[in-house]
């Protein structure tokens, strides 16, 4: 899915010669967690709102380069990798660079989350199953084969947790045949953590996602 349409370029990186009070003024007006920084026209990272408010307004960005956080995503990155980079850097703004490391603009977290919420995993009706097995023994191809051998179509699957050598996997399937799938999964050594013939689990995820969207819009 092309993501260029989600790149926003109304905020140019601040030069290292900028005064901190300029950044503080921007944070007073916007709800961004970070702003991009450049040196000699080249993007070098971001400064966070939290750090910027700790500095003297008369200082220059070049005086606090130690606080610059060096994160970005490539223009060709897929939305899952982008979402992961957002989470790793606790940011709601993500700079986007082209293949030559030129700054193109930025993504907003709320826009990338909306892509996730619009995938069939969330938007299509169906049942959800959470299963668990030892990490060394589980196989996504095996899980898919088990589901499809019961003549049920899969709408999505992803690994949701890895802990103490155990892995949990969430499966979204057509809303039918869960009992037969449960039986087959158990026969292959998978533990059924939960399973729903309706969308209650997905509704909870949607509600939490909607809450996050409202929070981000505050």
MOWOUR-V484913 format. One record per pair of residues at least 4 apart in sequence whose ideal C-beta (glycine too) atoms are under 6 Angstrom apart, sorted by the first residue. I is the first residue (numbers start at 1). GAP is how many residues later the second one is. D is the distance in whole Angstrom. If there is no record, write none. Layout:
{{I GAP D} {I GAP D}}
This chain:
{{6 101 6} {6 105 5} {7 89 5} {7 97 6} {7 98 4} {8 97 5} {8 98 6} {9 96 3} {13 23 4} {13 24 6} {13 25 4} {13 30 6} {13 90 6} {14 4 4} {14 23 6} {15 23 6} {16 23 5} {16 45 5} {16 46 4} {18 4 5} {18 43 5} {19 41 6} {20 35 5} {20 37 5} {20 39 5} {21 36 3} {23 12 6} {23 29 5} {24 28 6} {24 33 6} {26 4 6} {27 22 5} {32 61 5} {33 16 6} {33 58 5} {33 59 5} {34 12 4} {34 14 5} {34 57 5} {34 59 5} {35 12 6} {36 10 5} {36 59 5} {37 7 6} {37 8 6} {37 10 6} {37 24 6} {37 31 6} {38 4 6} {38 5 5} {39 5 5} {43 60 4} {45 23 4} {45 24 5} {45 25 4} {46 23 5} {47 4 6} {47 5 5} {51 16 5} {55 4 5} {55 9 6} {59 4 5} {71 18 5} {72 23 4} {72 25 5} {73 4 4} {73 9 5} {73 12 5} {73 21 6} {73 23 6} {75 21 6} {75 23 5} {77 4 5} {77 5 5} {79 33 6} {79 36 5} {82 30 5} {83 29 5} {86 5 6} {86 8 6} {86 23 5} {92 17 4} {93 13 5} {94 12 6} {94 13 4} {95 11 5} {96 8 5} {96 9 6} {96 10 6} {97 4 5} {98 4 5} {98 6 6} {107 5 6} {110 103 6} {110 106 5} {117 5 5} {117 92 5} {118 5 6} {120 4 4} {120 35 5} {121 35 3} {121 51 5} {124 31 5} {125 50 6} {126 29 5} {126 46 5} {126 47 6} {126 48 5} {126 49 5} {127 46 6} {127 48 5} {127 51 5} {127 69 6} {127 70 5} {128 44 5} {128 68 5} {128 73 4} {128 74 6} {129 42 5} {129 66 4} {130 40 5} {130 63 4} {130 64 5} {131 38 5} {131 54 6} {131 59 4} {131 61 6} {132 34 6} {132 36 5} {132 59 4} {132 61 5} {133 4 5} {133 5 4} {133 57 5} {135 30 5} {135 32 5} {138 29 5} {145 4 6} {146 38 5} {146 39 6} {147 5 5} {147 7 5} {147 26 6} {147 34 6} {150 27 5} {150 30 5} {150 31 5} {152 21 5} {152 22 5} {152 25 5} {153 21 5} {154 19 6} {155 17 4} {156 16 4} {157 14 5} {158 12 6} {159 8 6} {159 10 6} {160 8 5} {160 10 5} {161 7 4} {162 5 5} {177 4 6} {178 17 6} {178 19 6} {182 10 6} {185 5 4} {196 4 5} {196 5 5} {199 4 5}}
